[in-house]
Amino acid sequence: MILTRRSILASLPAAAFAVKRGFAFQPDTNRIFIGTSGKISKGIYSAPFNATTGELGSITLAAEVATPSFLAVDRGHLYACTEGDGGKAKVSAFDVTATGLTPLNTQPSLGDGTTYVSARNHAVFAANYTGGSVTSFRTERDGSLSKPVSHFQYTGTGPNKERQEHSHAHSALPSPDGRFLLVNDLGLDRIHIYRIQPGTATLTPNDPPAFNTRSAAGPRHLAWHPNGRWLYSVNELDSTVDLLDWNPATGTLKQGPFVSTLKPDFPPNTAFAGEIMISPDGRYLYVGNRVASDTIAVFDIDHTSGTLTLSQLATNGGKNTRFLTPDPSGRWMLLCNQASNAIVVLPRDRGTGRLSDPRHAYPIDTPQCIVFA
């Protein structure tokens, strides 16, 4: 049965949204943390996930923090960004414990609208969307954050006067070897590239310091192929995915072919691509379409060239998939359907990569991100 936005919203309580239902714990039970926003949400939530049935257990509050719109887990610690302005824009560190999260500390992100956080090799990186900047932090022995180490402010505009009126740093993702940081700038059609100094989290602009993407594409997020040579950039404004060739020795990119995440002749400027993910085996790529197209685009990845072929446009069971991720078993795809206030779980065929119709839905106010602990 297809889950509709009306059926999900009908089950959303007025004052709270923790789902209480029976849950058969199995040896293959994992735990997820959920970043949220909205008027009802109180912060980061946690729930057990059963990889056999695709079910979530009770969704409970793990940490009270304002608008934790993106999360990252590294070495037993969780990092969350607060998508606020001025002094409210922050990055917070938590210990992941057997019972949930223990707060460690919080540092300013030095830029408005912090919308992305990543962590690797004792360093944390934050992209400030509204502020148009990136900030790095060192992690201490206990996982807490140092004061900001490096900060870079971007200037300029793009051709889309409504969406590219200034820089919009949308993500900050390290390279697989942890030597470089790549920052997708939706506002400037640019991917800024930095060298990361080991142990200090200090950023130094690479030579050249940026890669210019296609005009008015609006690069949003990145996904690395397991081979470390192919990089896929999803573009929010024109709903496309670029294949980029990565040179790990020089930290440079080369433009490859690009494909649309929508069906042919879809009305332009009405749908906007969101999150991008690659299956752990490197055979399939997924993109969430939003607004005018509530679908999940499924691509086959050619194993010799890295080129993409659209194989399916699966229903997302709701509205505006802001985030998606497969579970560690690869049998399920979890979606954060932001505008319909639900986490939706779809079965995934590990052999073909295809997604089936939604199996489960769980009401939660404006889900933004899911990470497995």
N, C-alpha and C positions, 0 to 999 in steps of 0.2 A: 504494500500500500504506500502511495506517495504521501509524504508528510507535507501538509500545506502550512503556510504562514498563519492562517486563521486558527488551525487546530493547535499549533504550538502556542500562540499567544493566549488562547483560551485557557491553557493550563498554567499560565504565568501568574503566581500570586501577586496580590496588590502590594504587600509589604515585605515579602521575603520570597526567595526563590530556591532555597536549598531543597534538593530532591531527595525524599526519603522513600526508599523502596528496598525490597529484599535483594540480597546480593550473595551469590554463592562463591565464596573465595576459593580460588584454585591456585595451584603452584605457579601458574603463568600469569598471576595478577601483577600488574604494574601500577604505579601511581603517577597521576598527572597533576600539574599545576596550571591554573588558568588565569591569565591576565584579563582584566575587565575595565569597563568604564560605565558611565551612565549614572542616573540619579539614585537607583536602588543599590547598586553595587557598592561594596565597602572595601574592596581590595583584591588580593590574590586568593583564589580558592583552590581547594585540593579535592581529588576524588580517586578512589581505586578504579582501575580499568581491567576488565577480564578479557584477555586476548582470545579465549575460546569462544565466548558468546558476543563479544563486542560491546558489552554493557558497562556502564558506569555505576559505581555505588553511590553512596550519599555524597553530595557536593557540600563541603563545609568550608568556612572561612579559615584560611591558613595564616594570613597576615593582613592587618588593616593598614592600607596605604592608598593614597589618592591616585586614581586613574593609572594603574600599572599596565600600560598599553602594550608593552613588549617585555619578554622574559628571556633569560639565557641561563643555562646551567653549566657549571664547570668545576671539576674537582670537589664535588660534594657541596657546592655553594650555588645559590640562586641570586641572580641580579635582575633588577626591575627598573625600568625608567618611568618617571612620572611625566605625563604629557600635559604639563602646565606652562604658565608664562611667568616671567620674572623670577622671583625667588621660589616659586612653586615647581619649577622645572628641576628635577633631581634624578639621581641614580642611587638605588638602595641595594645593600648587600644583606643576604640572609644565609644562615646555616641550614642545610637540609637535614632534618632529624627524623627519627623513627615516627614521631607524632606530627610533624609538620614543618614549620619554619621558625627559626629563632633570629630576630633582628640583630645585625651586627653594627652597621652604621649607614649614614646617608651623606652624599656629597652633592654640591650644586653641579648641574650639567653645563653651566655657562652659556646656555642658549635656550630660547623659547621653543615650546612644542616638541620636547624630546620624544621621538617616536620609535626609536630602535636602539637596542643594546646587544652587544655580542661580547663573548669572553673566551680567551685562549691564552695559554702559556703565561699565567700570572698577570694578565692585562685585561682591561675592560674598555670597551669603546662605545661611545654614544653619538648618535646622529640627531641633530636638532633641526627638525623640519621647518618650523616657523622661523627660527633664528638663522637658518642657513649656515650651519657650522658643525664641526666635529670636535669631540673632546676625548682624551684618553686618560685612563687611571691605571695605577699599579695596584695589584692586590697584595695585601700583607700576608704573613704566614697563616693567620687565622681566617683568611678569606675576605677580610674587610677591605674597604677602598681607601687608597691614599687620596690626598687632595689632587685636583686636576693636574696632570703632568704636561700635556700638550693641548693646545686649542687653536683651531684655524677657522677664521671667518671668511666666508665667500661673498663676492660681489658680482653684480652683473644681472642681465635679464635674458629671457628666451623669447622665441617668436610668438608663443601663445600668451597674449597680453592678460588673459584672465587667470591662468594657472602658472605662468612663468614670469610673474612680475618681479621676482627676485629669486635668489637661491633657495632651494628646498632640499636640504640633505635628508634623504629618506632611509638610507641604510649605511652601515659601516661594518664590513665583513672582512676578517683576516683571510689571507691565502692559506691553502692547506698546510704549508710548511711553517706558517706563523711568521714569515719574514716581511710580509707586506700587508697593508690595509687598503681596501678599496671602498670608496664612498660614492654611492649613487646619488647624483644631484638632479632631481626631477626638474628644478627650475632652470638650470643652465645647460641641460642636455650634455652632461659631462660625468665621467667617472674619475674622481680624484684618487691618486695613488701615492701611498706613503711607505717608506721603509720603517720597520718597527725595531727599535733597539732592544735586544733581549735583556730581560731583567729590570728594565726601567720604564717600559711602555712609552718611551719618547718617540714621537713621530717626526720624520724628516721627509719633505717632499721628494718624490722620485724624480729621475730625469728620463723622459719628460714628466712633469708633475700631474698630468691628466690625460685622459683619453676622451676625445669628442665623439659623442654618439650621433645618431641620425637626428636631424633637425625636427623639433617639436614631438619627439618620441616620448620624452618624459621618463627616463630610467628610474625604476622604483627599487626593486630588490634583485639579489643575485643568488645563483645556485651553482656550486661547483660539481662537476662530474667527478666520480671517484678516481679517474685517471689523472686528475690534477692538471690536465692540459686544456680541457674545454670548460668555458665559463658561459653560463646562460644568464642574460639580463632581461627581466620582464619590464616592459614599458607601459606605464599606466595610461598615458594620454592617447596612444594609438593602438593599444591592446595588441602588442606584438611581443615576440621573444627573439632576441639577437643571440646568435652563436658567436662567441668571441674566442679566438685562439690566445692562450696565455703563455708567455715566455717566463718561466720561473727564475731564469738567470738574470734577466734585465728588469723584470717587473713591468712588462709592456703588453699591450693588447693589440690584436689585429681583427678588424671587422670581418665577419663571415656572413652567411645568409641569414635572413630573418623570416619568420612566419607569423601569421595572424592567429590569435587565440579564439577567433569567432568564425562562424560559418561565412561562406562567400556572400558578398553583397549585403552584409549586415550594415544597417544605417550608421554612418560615421559619427563620432563624438557623442555617442549615447551610452556606450558600455565602457568600463574602465577596469583593466586588469589589476589584480591584487597580488596575492602571495604566489610564490613559485617554489616547487619542491621537486627533487629527483629521488627516485627509488634507490635504496642502498645498493642494488645490483647494477645501477647505472643504465638500465634498459628503458626506463620510462620517465617522462617529465609531466608535471601537473601544474596547472595555473587556475586560480579562481577568477571567474568573470563576475563583474558586479554591475549593479544599477539596471541597465536595460537587458542584460543577459545573465540570468542566475544559473550559470552552468559551471562545470569543472571541465576544462579542456585537458584531454589526455593525449600525449604525444609518444610515438615510438622514437627512440634514439638509435640512429644508425651506428653500429658498433665500429665501423671503419672511419667514417667521416664526422660523426657527431651531429649530422643534420637531423632535423625534426620532421615528422609526418603526423599530422593530426589524425587520430584514430577514433576519437569519441568526444562528444559533448554531453557529459552526464548531468542529470539534474542534481541540484544541491539541496533540495528539500526545504528551501527557505529563501532568505533575501540577503544579498550582499555578503558573500564569503570573504571575510577579511584575512583569514588565515586557514591553512590546511596542513595536515601532517599525517603520514602513515604511522601506525603503531610499530613497535620494534619487531613484531612478528611478520609484518607486511600483509596481514590478512584484512586490515581495516584502514579506512581513511577517516580521520576526524576533522570536522569543519567547524570554524567559528562563524556562524551566520549572524553577523552584527546587527542588521536591521530587523531581523525576526527574533532576536533574543533567544538563541538556542545553540547548543552544541549538537551537531548531527553526525551520526556514524554510518558510513557506507561500507558494505563488504567490498573487498578488493581481490581480484584474481591475481595471484602471484605469478602465474604463467603468462598471462596476456596483458597484465597491467590494467585491465578494464575495471570500471566501477559499476556496481549494481545499484538499484534504487535504495534510498535511505532505509536503514533497519531500525535505528533508535534515534530519539531526540530528547534533549534535556534542557528545560527552560533555565536561562541564566541571563542576567541583565547585561547586554552589550558585550559579549565575549570578544576578545581581541587577539589572544595568543594562547597556545598550548605547548607545554614542554613536558617531556617524560623525565621523571626523576631516576 
